[in-house]
């Protein structure tokens, strides 16, 4: 049987999605739902915690439980890396997501730190380097207004980026067109990439850095970026607040049988 708290959470979630409970509206006090026969105090409290973990509401002292103002950002897949955006224009990846979501942005909403660090096992493997070899780590924190949305740390071989804007700690993207444009200008045009996604419970420092809601998970992204000859020019690890993004992929369906040589 479905737990009573889950039934109540689903009922309230439907009212939120239908617009009956609009963004910014406070949900009924727990005692009011108890008096209305929706369940015990612990049942209603569990339902509200579930809604908060699912990103539909926020709870705070003095304000109660309030429907969240904004839908998740659209996190584009293939389209966010369109060369016309960053090579010919100035629409770096996180800005492409904001544009697709119809949301405002400021270039300064991305901050960063640059450091030379020993390559961890996963970074060394991605770049084909010995473990502990020095790489540049370009760590970014991206916010929407005051709310963090994700972190992204890119790792580069020093010989690919030394002396470029990619090792400049100035807040915001690395100049017009961002990091991919810098690589392009240095003679490393990106050609293809692999992305892997993992959902997991956040670490304590990630909860603090991303201001995660109680029970909210993160989506960890691993991105490996290649030139046409197979050279890895970037390996990146992103940590995304799970409820703040809707992942969107649009691609042509392959037909390997039709493409095989006759």
Buried (B, 14 or more C-beta within 10 A) or exposed (E): EEEBBBBBBBEBBEBBEEEEBEEEEEBBEBEEBBEEEBBEEEBBBBBBBBBBBBBBBBBEEEEBBBBBEEEBBBBBEEBBBBBEBBBEBBBBBBBBBBBBBEBEBEEEBBBBEBEEBEBBEEBBEBBEBEEEBEBBBBBBBBBBEEEBBBBBBBBBBEEBBEEBBBBEEEEBBBBEBBBBBBBBBBEBBBBEBEBEEEEEEBEEEBBEBBEBBEEBBBBBBBBBBBBEEEBBBBBBBBBBBBBBBEBBEEEEEEEEEEEEEE
